[in-house]
Amino acid sequence: MIARAADPDSLANRLKQALPDTERAQTLMKLGKLSLAADFAKGASYMKQALVIYEGLHDKKRAGLAFNQMGTAYSNYGLFDSSLAFYAKGYNYLLECKDTAGFIYAEKNAGTVYFVINNYNKALEYFFHALRYAEKLNSPKELASCLGNIGNVYKEQGKLREALAYYMKSRTYAMQMGSVGKLAVNYINSGNVYYDMFKHIHKSVYLDSAYYLYTLGESTLLADPDSSVLSMLYSNIANVFAEKKQFKQAINLYERSLTIKRRINEESQIALLYENLATCYLEMNLPDKAEVFILEGLKEASEYNSYEDMSSLYRDYSEFYRAKKNFPKAYEYYVLYKQYADSVLNDENIERRKELEMNYSFDKEREQNLLEQREKEVLRKEEKKRSLIYIAVTVGGLVITIIIALIIFRNLRTMKRAHAIISKQKSEIEKQKELVEEKQKEILDSIHYAKRIQRSLLPTEKYINRNLKHLHG
C-alpha cells in the first residue's frame, strides 16, 4: 500500500525502497501532484516517470488515468497544447480498455481546455462526444456535467436559448443526484443567461427571471457562508440591482462578495468588485467614495497585470475627474483607458493566433493518434479473424477426426458382429457336418452289417457251382 503520509519528503524516502512497479508508479504520481505547486518541472518529472512505468506494464487503465492527470496539471499551468496532447493519449488508452467513465472524464477535460482558449466549436465536439458515452453509461452525474458544459459553450457563443435548454436538462439530473452544489451552479448559470438576455433585449422580465434563479441558488448555498460560489452569486445579484438603479442594495451585495473573497483568500475578480463598487458610487454622484475603490482596484489590477480591469478602472477614473470638472485629468485617464482597451484587444488577437496555431498542431496530432488507433483496430480485427480461422480449422479437424473415429468404430463393431455371426454359423455347420458324418457312418455301418448277414445266409458262388456240377455229373 502507498504511504499515508502526504508530505513530499516521506514519499521521496519511500521511493528509495524496493517497491513493486505499480506501487512505485502510484507513489511517483502522488509525489508529482504534491510537488507541482512549488516546482512544476519537478512535479511533472515525477508524474512522467510514473507514466513510463504504467506503459511498460501495459496497464492501459492506469496509464490513461495518469495521462489525464498530466493533462490537468499542464492545463492548470497554462500549457494548453501539452495538456491537450496528454488528454488525447489518455482517452485513447481508456477507450482501448473500455473504461467509459475515465474516457468521459478525459473528453470533458479536453473540451474544457478548448472552452478556456475560446475554441467553442472544438469544445462542443468533445462535450457532445462525452455526452454520448454518458448516455450509454446512464450516469446522472456525468449527464448533468456534460449537459451543463454544453450549456456553458452555447452561452459564450451567444446562443442563449440553446444554453437555457441544456441547463434545464442538466438540472433534471442534478436534482436526481440530490447534489446541492451542482444545483446551485445550475441556477446561477441559468440566471446568467437571463441576465445576458436582458443586456441584449432590455426586457425587465429577463432581469426578474435572473434574480429569481439567483435567489434559488442562494438558498442552496447559505449552508456554506465561505463558498467562492456564494461570493460569485452575491456579485451577480448585485449586478441585477445595479441594472435596476438600486445602488444601495447593489453596494451591499458587492461588499458581501468582497468580504467572502478576503476571508477565503481568493484574489480572483477582486479588482472587478472594486470597479463595480466605484461605478455604483459614480452613478449615485458620490465621486469621492468612488475614488477610494478606483485606487484599490488599480492597485489590485496592477499587481496581477490585469489590463482589462485596469482599462475599466481608468475609464471610471476619467468619469471621476469629469464629475469633478477636471477635464484635463478626465482626458488623461480616458487616453489611458483607450490604451489599455486597445492592448487587451491586441492581446486577444495574439491569443487568437496562438490558439489557431495550437489547434492546427493538435488537430494534426489527434489525426495521427486516430490513424494509429484505426491501424491498431484493423490489426486487432485481423488478429481476431486469424484466431477465429484457427479455431474453426481446429474445431473442424477435431470434428472430422471424431466422425472418422465413429465410422471406424462402427465398422469394427459391424465386423465384430458379423464375425460373431459367421463363427456361430460355422460352428453350427461344423456340428451339422459332424452329425451328417455320424449318420453317414451309422448308415455305412448298417449296410456293412447287412452285407455280412447277407453273406452269412447266402451260399457262395463257389459253393453253388460245385453243387451244380454234382447235379450234372
MARDOLUM-583990 format. One record per residue (C-alpha): residue number from 1; residue in three letters; x, y, z. Coordinates in nm, 3 decimals. Layout:
BEGIN
   n res      xx      yy      zz
 NUM Ala       X       Y       Z
...
% end
This chain:
BEGIN
   n res      xx      yy      zz
   1 Met   0.000   0.000   0.000
   2 Ile   0.108   0.361  -0.057
   3 Ala   0.230   0.552   0.246
   4 Arg  -0.039   0.753   0.416
   5 Ala   0.196   1.045   0.473
   6 Ala   0.109   1.324   0.232
   7 Asp   0.434   1.522   0.259
   8 Pro   0.681   1.507  -0.032
   9 Asp   0.977   1.405   0.187
  10 Ser   0.804   1.091   0.314
  11 Leu   0.706   0.991  -0.038
  12 Ala   1.058   1.064  -0.171
  13 Asn   1.207   0.843   0.103
  14 Arg   0.961   0.570   0.018
  15 Leu   1.085   0.571  -0.341
  16 Lys   1.431   0.470  -0.213
  17 Gln   1.282   0.137  -0.106
  18 Ala   1.234  -0.165  -0.330
  19 Leu   0.871  -0.125  -0.434
  20 Pro   0.657  -0.322  -0.679
  21 Asp   0.628  -0.136  -1.010
  22 Thr   0.262  -0.042  -0.968
  23 Glu   0.316   0.089  -0.616
  24 Arg   0.623   0.286  -0.727
  25 Ala   0.422   0.446  -1.008
  26 Gln   0.140   0.537  -0.769
  27 Thr   0.389   0.692  -0.526
  28 Leu   0.553   0.890  -0.808
  29 Met   0.213   1.024  -0.921
  30 Lys   0.124   1.130  -0.569
  31 Leu   0.463   1.292  -0.514
  32 Gly   0.437   1.465  -0.852
  33 Lys   0.099   1.619  -0.776
  34 Leu   0.222   1.742  -0.436
  35 Ser   0.534   1.895  -0.593
  36 Leu   0.362   2.083  -0.878
  37 Ala   0.282   2.400  -0.682
  38 Ala   0.636   2.450  -0.552
  39 Asp   0.823   2.325  -0.860
  40 Phe   0.616   2.246  -1.167
  41 Ala   0.904   2.096  -1.366
  42 Lys   1.000   1.864  -1.080
  43 Gly   0.641   1.758  -1.017
  44 Ala   0.582   1.693  -1.387
  45 Ser   0.904   1.487  -1.399
  46 Tyr   0.779   1.257  -1.121
  47 Met   0.449   1.211  -1.299
  48 Lys   0.623   1.132  -1.630
  49 Gln   0.831   0.862  -1.456
  50 Ala   0.505   0.706  -1.336
  51 Leu   0.371   0.714  -1.692
  52 Val   0.678   0.527  -1.820
  53 Ile   0.620   0.254  -1.562
  54 Tyr   0.250   0.218  -1.642
  55 Glu   0.318   0.199  -2.014
  56 Gly   0.596  -0.055  -1.954
  57 Leu   0.348  -0.267  -1.758
  58 His   0.092  -0.229  -2.040
  59 Asp  -0.151  -0.111  -1.771
  60 Lys  -0.375   0.086  -2.006
  61 Lys  -0.627   0.194  -1.747
  62 Arg  -0.374   0.339  -1.503
  63 Ala  -0.173   0.489  -1.790
  64 Gly  -0.488   0.653  -1.927
  65 Leu  -0.583   0.800  -1.589
  66 Ala  -0.225   0.919  -1.535
  67 Phe  -0.222   1.093  -1.873
  68 Asn  -0.546   1.264  -1.769
  69 Gln  -0.382   1.392  -1.452
  70 Met  -0.084   1.514  -1.653
  71 Gly  -0.323   1.696  -1.884
  72 Thr  -0.490   1.867  -1.588
  73 Ala  -0.153   1.966  -1.439
  74 Tyr  -0.037   2.125  -1.766
  75 Ser  -0.375   2.290  -1.818
  76 Asn  -0.365   2.447  -1.471
  77 Tyr  -0.018   2.579  -1.556
  78 Gly  -0.148   2.733  -1.879
  79 Leu   0.033   2.491  -2.111
  80 Phe  -0.275   2.407  -2.312
  81 Asp  -0.110   2.248  -2.616
  82 Ser   0.075   1.994  -2.399
  83 Ser  -0.237   1.949  -2.191
  84 Leu  -0.444   1.853  -2.496
  85 Ala  -0.176   1.609  -2.613
  86 Phe  -0.180   1.434  -2.273
  87 Tyr  -0.560   1.417  -2.273
  88 Ala  -0.554   1.267  -2.623
  89 Lys  -0.321   0.988  -2.513
  90 Gly  -0.528   0.938  -2.201
  91 Tyr  -0.861   0.888  -2.374
  92 Asn  -0.702   0.661  -2.637
  93 Tyr  -0.579   0.427  -2.364
  94 Leu  -0.909   0.444  -2.174
  95 Leu  -1.105   0.378  -2.492
  96 Glu  -0.890   0.071  -2.564
  97 Cys  -0.954  -0.077  -2.218
  98 Lys  -1.323   0.022  -2.232
  99 Asp  -1.307   0.241  -1.919
 100 Thr  -1.609   0.451  -2.013
 101 Ala  -1.608   0.670  -1.702
 102 Gly  -1.239   0.751  -1.745
 103 Phe  -1.286   0.819  -2.116
 104 Ile  -1.573   1.062  -2.042
 105 Tyr  -1.352   1.240  -1.788
 106 Ala  -1.073   1.282  -2.044
 107 Glu  -1.313   1.405  -2.313
 108 Lys  -1.464   1.662  -2.076
 109 Asn  -1.119   1.785  -1.974
 110 Ala  -1.012   1.831  -2.335
 111 Gly  -1.340   2.011  -2.405
 112 Thr  -1.280   2.240  -2.106
 113 Val  -0.936   2.335  -2.237
 114 Tyr  -1.086   2.429  -2.573
 115 Phe  -1.355   2.625  -2.387
 116 Val  -1.090   2.818  -2.191
 117 Ile  -0.900   2.909  -2.509
 118 Asn  -1.228   3.015  -2.673
 119 Asn  -1.238   2.742  -2.937
 120 Tyr  -1.606   2.677  -2.881
 121 Asn  -1.668   2.450  -3.179
 122 Lys  -1.396   2.211  -3.063
 123 Ala  -1.526   2.231  -2.708
 124 Leu  -1.874   2.131  -2.827
 125 Glu  -1.728   1.843  -3.029
 126 Tyr  -1.568   1.696  -2.718
 127 Phe  -1.860   1.767  -2.484
 128 Phe  -2.112   1.606  -2.721
 129 His  -1.883   1.306  -2.765
 130 Ala  -1.859   1.272  -2.387
 131 Leu  -2.238   1.309  -2.363
 132 Arg  -2.295   1.012  -2.598
 133 Tyr  -2.084   0.791  -2.373
 134 Ala  -2.250   0.931  -2.060
 135 Glu  -2.586   0.829  -2.207
 136 Lys  -2.454   0.476  -2.263
 137 Leu  -2.324   0.471  -1.905
 138 Asn  -2.656   0.615  -1.783
 139 Ser  -2.477   0.815  -1.514
 140 Pro  -2.680   1.113  -1.378
 141 Lys  -2.356   1.271  -1.256
 142 Glu  -2.186   1.259  -1.596
 143 Leu  -2.505   1.353  -1.782
 144 Ala  -2.555   1.659  -1.560
 145 Ser  -2.191   1.760  -1.612
 146 Cys  -2.185   1.712  -1.992
 147 Leu  -2.515   1.891  -2.045
 148 Gly  -2.405   2.178  -1.822
 149 Asn  -2.078   2.210  -2.014
 150 Ile  -2.266   2.227  -2.345
 151 Gly  -2.489   2.496  -2.195
 152 Asn  -2.178   2.694  -2.095
 153 Val  -2.044   2.685  -2.451
 154 Tyr  -2.372   2.794  -2.604
 155 Lys  -2.390   3.082  -2.354
 156 Glu  -2.045   3.205  -2.454
 157 Gln  -2.144   3.175  -2.821
 158 Gly  -2.446   3.395  -2.753
 159 Lys  -2.688   3.108  -2.827
 160 Leu  -2.882   3.183  -2.514
 161 Arg  -3.197   2.980  -2.576
 162 Glu  -2.992   2.671  -2.657
 163 Ala  -2.790   2.734  -2.340
 164 Leu  -3.108   2.750  -2.131
 165 Ala  -3.238   2.427  -2.283
 166 Tyr  -2.922   2.238  -2.190
 167 Tyr  -2.909   2.393  -1.842
 168 Met  -3.265   2.271  -1.783
 169 Lys  -3.171   1.918  -1.893
 170 Ser  -2.866   1.928  -1.669
 171 Arg  -3.078   2.049  -1.375
 172 Thr  -3.303   1.743  -1.406
 173 Tyr  -3.007   1.510  -1.345
 174 Ala  -2.863   1.734  -1.072
 175 Met  -3.196   1.702  -0.890
 176 Gln  -3.186   1.324  -0.933
 177 Met  -2.843   1.321  -0.772
 178 Gly  -2.953   1.547  -0.489
 179 Ser  -2.634   1.748  -0.542
 180 Val  -2.682   2.087  -0.374
 181 Gly  -2.360   2.228  -0.520
 182 Lys  -2.436   2.129  -0.880
 183 Leu  -2.792   2.254  -0.845
 184 Ala  -2.674   2.591  -0.713
 185 Val  -2.427   2.633  -1.002
 186 Asn  -2.704   2.539  -1.246
 187 Tyr  -2.937   2.805  -1.102
 188 Ile  -2.659   3.064  -1.125
 189 Asn  -2.570   2.970  -1.485
 190 Ser  -2.937   2.984  -1.588
 191 Gly  -2.970   3.320  -1.414
 192 Asn  -2.665   3.445  -1.604
 193 Val  -2.833   3.352  -1.933
 194 Tyr  -3.140   3.556  -1.846
 195 Tyr  -2.915   3.844  -1.739
 196 Asp  -2.740   3.829  -2.078
 197 Met  -3.081   3.825  -2.248
 198 Phe  -3.167   4.143  -2.061
 199 Lys  -2.841   4.305  -2.172
 200 His  -2.932   4.226  -2.534
 201 Ile  -3.305   4.299  -2.535
 202 His  -3.361   4.508  -2.218
 203 Lys  -3.684   4.340  -2.115
 204 Ser  -3.738   4.357  -1.740
 205 Val  -3.888   4.006  -1.740
 206 Tyr  -3.542   3.867  -1.817
 207 Leu  -3.389   4.059  -1.530
 208 Asp  -3.664   3.933  -1.295
 209 Ser  -3.605   3.575  -1.414
 210 Ala  -3.233   3.613  -1.349
 211 Tyr  -3.300   3.743  -0.998
 212 Tyr  -3.543   3.458  -0.924
 213 Leu  -3.290   3.193  -1.029
 214 Tyr  -3.012   3.363  -0.835
 215 Thr  -3.221   3.354  -0.518
 216 Leu  -3.287   2.982  -0.574
 217 Gly  -2.914   2.935  -0.597
 218 Glu  -2.858   3.143  -0.283
 219 Ser  -3.097   2.928  -0.079
 220 Thr  -2.893   2.617  -0.159
 221 Leu  -2.559   2.783  -0.072
 222 Leu  -2.632   2.954   0.260
 223 Ala  -2.519   2.644   0.449
 224 Asp  -2.163   2.727   0.335
 225 Pro  -2.108   3.100   0.400
 226 Asp  -1.744   3.082   0.289
 227 Ser  -1.817   2.939  -0.053
 228 Ser  -1.649   3.107  -0.351
 229 Val  -1.966   3.022  -0.545
 230 Leu  -2.172   3.221  -0.292
 231 Ser  -1.932   3.514  -0.337
 232 Met  -1.986   3.498  -0.714
 233 Leu  -2.361   3.474  -0.664
 234 Tyr  -2.374   3.786  -0.445
 235 Ser  -2.185   3.972  -0.718
 236 Asn  -2.437   3.852  -0.979
 237 Ile  -2.737   3.958  -0.768
 238 Ala  -2.566   4.293  -0.714
 239 Asn  -2.544   4.333  -1.094
 240 Val  -2.923   4.290  -1.112
 241 Phe  -2.979   4.562  -0.850
 242 Ala  -2.730   4.789  -1.029
 243 Glu  -2.927   4.747  -1.355
 244 Lys  -3.243   4.841  -1.164
 245 Lys  -3.061   5.151  -1.032
 246 Gln  -3.099   5.019  -0.678
 247 Phe  -2.739   5.103  -0.595
 248 Lys  -2.752   5.071  -0.216
 249 Gln  -2.863   4.707  -0.242
 250 Ala  -2.602   4.651  -0.512
 251 Ile  -2.323   4.801  -0.298
 252 Asn  -2.427   4.587  -0.001
 253 Leu  -2.404   4.269  -0.208
 254 Tyr  -2.075   4.364  -0.377
 255 Glu  -1.926   4.421  -0.031
 256 Arg  -2.057   4.086   0.094
 257 Ser  -1.896   3.919  -0.207
 258 Leu  -1.570   4.104  -0.137
 259 Thr  -1.579   4.003   0.232
 260 Ile  -1.609   3.633   0.143
 261 Lys  -1.320   3.655  -0.106
 262 Arg  -1.095   3.816   0.153
 263 Arg  -1.195   3.559   0.417
 264 Ile  -1.110   3.263   0.195
 265 Asn  -0.801   3.436   0.044
 266 Glu  -0.940   3.425  -0.311
 267 Glu  -0.785   3.700  -0.520
 268 Ser  -0.979   3.644  -0.842
 269 Gln  -1.211   3.923  -0.956
 270 Ile  -1.138   4.147  -0.653
 271 Ala  -1.035   4.427  -0.889
 272 Leu  -1.364   4.381  -1.076
 273 Leu  -1.560   4.411  -0.750
 274 Tyr  -1.377   4.734  -0.670
 275 Glu  -1.461   4.861  -1.018
 276 Asn  -1.830   4.771  -0.973
 277 Leu  -1.841   4.948  -0.635
 278 Ala  -1.677   5.255  -0.790
 279 Thr  -1.931   5.255  -1.073
 280 Cys  -2.222   5.243  -0.824
 281 Tyr  -2.086   5.542  -0.629
 282 Leu  -2.028   5.736  -0.951
 283 Glu  -2.390   5.664  -1.052
 284 Met  -2.500   5.790  -0.710
 285 Asn  -2.294   6.107  -0.772
 286 Leu  -2.056   6.025  -0.486
 287 Pro  -1.722   6.056  -0.669
 288 Asp  -1.506   6.076  -0.357
 289 Lys  -1.625   5.736  -0.235
 290 Ala  -1.585   5.605  -0.587
 291 Glu  -1.219   5.719  -0.593
 292 Val  -1.138   5.501  -0.289
 293 Phe  -1.245   5.189  -0.476
 294 Ile  -1.085   5.303  -0.804
 295 Leu  -0.746   5.332  -0.635
 296 Glu  -0.787   4.999  -0.455
 297 Gly  -0.891   4.838  -0.782
 298 Leu  -0.594   4.982  -0.974
 299 Lys  -0.357   4.855  -0.706
 300 Glu  -0.508   4.506  -0.730
 301 Ala  -0.519   4.503  -1.112
 302 Ser  -0.158   4.628  -1.141
 303 Glu  -0.037   4.353  -0.910
 304 Tyr  -0.187   4.087  -1.138
 305 Asn  -0.128   4.274  -1.468
 306 Ser  -0.498   4.263  -1.546
 307 Tyr  -0.517   4.504  -1.837
 308 Glu  -0.889   4.451  -1.879
 309 Asp  -0.963   4.557  -1.519
 310 Met  -0.718   4.846  -1.546
 311 Ser  -0.892   4.963  -1.860
 312 Ser  -1.232   4.969  -1.685
 313 Leu  -1.089   5.141  -1.377
 314 Tyr  -0.916   5.410  -1.587
 315 Arg  -1.250   5.470  -1.756
 316 Asp  -1.407   5.514  -1.410
 317 Tyr  -1.124   5.746  -1.310
 318 Ser  -1.193   5.955  -1.621
 319 Glu  -1.558   5.973  -1.514
 320 Phe  -1.447   6.070  -1.163
 321 Tyr  -1.246   6.367  -1.290
 322 Arg  -1.523   6.465  -1.527
 323 Ala  -1.760   6.475  -1.227
 324 Lys  -1.501   6.694  -1.052
 325 Lys  -1.492   6.920  -1.359
 326 Asn  -1.121   6.846  -1.401
 327 Phe  -1.137   6.788  -1.773
 328 Pro  -0.761   6.767  -1.847
 329 Lys  -0.732   6.483  -1.593
 330 Ala  -1.051   6.326  -1.728
 331 Tyr  -0.898   6.328  -2.076
 332 Glu  -0.565   6.191  -1.944
 333 Tyr  -0.736   5.889  -1.789
 334 Tyr  -0.961   5.848  -2.090
 335 Val  -0.646   5.811  -2.303
 336 Leu  -0.513   5.553  -2.056
 337 Tyr  -0.846   5.373  -2.074
 338 Lys  -0.826   5.355  -2.454
 339 Gln  -0.462   5.244  -2.450
 340 Tyr  -0.534   4.957  -2.214
 341 Ala  -0.853   4.867  -2.401
 342 Asp  -0.655   4.850  -2.727
 343 Ser  -0.386   4.647  -2.553
 344 Val  -0.650   4.400  -2.436
 345 Leu  -0.780   4.378  -2.792
 346 Asn  -0.429   4.320  -2.929
 347 Asp  -0.361   4.056  -2.666
 348 Glu  -0.684   3.885  -2.763
 349 Asn  -0.579   3.886  -3.129
 350 Ile  -0.236   3.743  -3.038
 351 Glu  -0.400   3.478  -2.823
 352 Arg  -0.637   3.402  -3.107
 353 Arg  -0.345   3.348  -3.346
 354 Lys  -0.170   3.128  -3.091
 355 Glu  -0.492   2.938  -3.041
 356 Leu  -0.532   2.876  -3.414
 357 Glu  -0.170   2.759  -3.443
 358 Met  -0.208   2.534  -3.140
 359 Asn  -0.537   2.393  -3.264
 360 Tyr  -0.381   2.318  -3.602
 361 Ser  -0.089   2.143  -3.433
 362 Phe  -0.312   1.946  -3.202
 363 Asp  -0.557   1.856  -3.478
 364 Lys  -0.268   1.705  -3.672
 365 Glu  -0.153   1.516  -3.365
 366 Arg  -0.504   1.398  -3.293
 367 Glu  -0.549   1.283  -3.654
 368 Gln  -0.222   1.089  -3.619
 369 Asn  -0.346   0.936  -3.293
 370 Leu  -0.676   0.844  -3.453
 371 Leu  -0.492   0.693  -3.751
 372 Glu  -0.276   0.488  -3.517
 373 Gln  -0.587   0.387  -3.328
 374 Arg  -0.757   0.276  -3.651
 375 Glu  -0.446   0.081  -3.753
 376 Lys  -0.444  -0.090  -3.414
 377 Glu  -0.812  -0.166  -3.455
 378 Val  -0.753  -0.313  -3.804
 379 Leu  -0.466  -0.524  -3.670
 380 Arg  -0.680  -0.633  -3.379
 381 Lys  -0.963  -0.733  -3.612
 382 Glu  -0.722  -0.920  -3.841
 383 Glu  -0.573  -1.099  -3.541
 384 Lys  -0.920  -1.183  -3.421
 385 Lys  -1.010  -1.308  -3.771
 386 Arg  -0.696  -1.525  -3.780
 387 Ser  -0.779  -1.658  -3.437
 388 Leu  -1.131  -1.741  -3.548
 389 Ile  -1.000  -1.917  -3.860
 390 Tyr  -0.752  -2.113  -3.648
 391 Ile  -1.026  -2.207  -3.405
 392 Ala  -1.258  -2.302  -3.693
 393 Val  -0.989  -2.517  -3.857
 394 Thr  -0.903  -2.680  -3.526
 395 Val  -1.266  -2.747  -3.441
 396 Gly  -1.333  -2.867  -3.797
 397 Gly  -1.035  -3.103  -3.782
 398 Leu  -1.147  -3.230  -3.446
 399 Val  -1.500  -3.289  -3.575
 400 Ile  -1.368  -3.475  -3.883
 401 Thr  -1.142  -3.685  -3.661
 402 Ile  -1.435  -3.769  -3.435
 403 Ile  -1.651  -3.860  -3.738
 404 Ile  -1.376  -4.086  -3.881
 405 Ala  -1.328  -4.247  -3.540
 406 Leu  -1.702  -4.306  -3.515
 407 Ile  -1.708  -4.462  -3.865
 408 Ile  -1.413  -4.686  -3.782
 409 Phe  -1.570  -4.781  -3.450
 410 Arg  -1.900  -4.856  -3.621
 411 Asn  -1.727  -5.064  -3.890
 412 Leu  -1.526  -5.252  -3.631
 413 Arg  -1.839  -5.319  -3.432
 414 Thr  -2.019  -5.436  -3.751
 415 Met  -1.727  -5.657  -3.846
 416 Lys  -1.710  -5.797  -3.495
 417 Arg  -2.082  -5.869  -3.502
 418 Ala  -2.051  -6.029  -3.850
 419 His  -1.753  -6.230  -3.734
 420 Ala  -1.955  -6.350  -3.435
 421 Ile  -2.242  -6.450  -3.665
 422 Ile  -2.007  -6.625  -3.909
 423 Ser  -1.834  -6.802  -3.622
 424 Lys  -2.169  -6.912  -3.488
 425 Gln  -2.282  -7.026  -3.833
 426 Lys  -1.950  -7.205  -3.886
 427 Ser  -1.991  -7.374  -3.552
 428 Glu  -2.342  -7.482  -3.644
 429 Ile  -2.220  -7.608  -3.984
 430 Glu  -1.942  -7.799  -3.813
 431 Lys  -2.196  -7.952  -3.579
 432 Gln  -2.422  -8.033  -3.876
 433 Lys  -2.126  -8.183  -4.059
 434 Glu  -2.034  -8.393  -3.761
 435 Leu  -2.395  -8.501  -3.729
 436 Val  -2.414  -8.592  -4.103
 437 Glu  -2.085  -8.776  -4.084
 438 Glu  -2.205  -8.959  -3.779
 439 Lys  -2.532  -9.051  -3.953
 440 Gln  -2.340  -9.149  -4.266
 441 Lys  -2.111  -9.368  -4.058
 442 Glu  -2.412  -9.524  -3.890
 443 Ile  -2.569  -9.591  -4.234
 444 Leu  -2.248  -9.733  -4.371
 445 Asp  -2.207  -9.949  -4.064
 446 Ser  -2.563 -10.070  -4.110
 447 Ile  -2.501 -10.151  -4.474
 448 His  -2.183 -10.333  -4.390
 449 Tyr  -2.358 -10.523  -4.118
 450 Ala  -2.642 -10.614  -4.358
 451 Lys  -2.391 -10.733  -4.611
 452 Arg  -2.225 -10.952  -4.353
 453 Ile  -2.559 -11.102  -4.262
 454 Gln  -2.643 -11.147  -4.624
 455 Arg  -2.319 -11.313  -4.689
 456 Ser  -2.362 -11.539  -4.396
 457 Leu  -2.708 -11.652  -4.514
 458 Leu  -2.642 -11.689  -4.887
 459 Pro  -2.418 -11.970  -5.025
 460 Thr  -2.113 -11.854  -5.202
 461 Glu  -2.080 -11.869  -5.580
 462 Lys  -1.817 -12.135  -5.549
 463 Tyr  -2.048 -12.345  -5.340
 464 Ile  -2.327 -12.316  -5.597
 465 Asn  -2.102 -12.403  -5.887
 466 Arg  -1.973 -12.712  -5.709
 467 Asn  -2.321 -12.834  -5.631
 468 Leu  -2.432 -12.773  -5.991
 469 Lys  -2.152 -12.988  -6.111
 470 His  -2.267 -13.269  -5.881
 471 Leu  -2.612 -13.243  -6.021
 472 His  -2.499 -13.268  -6.381
 473 Gly  -2.246 -13.524  -6.310
% end
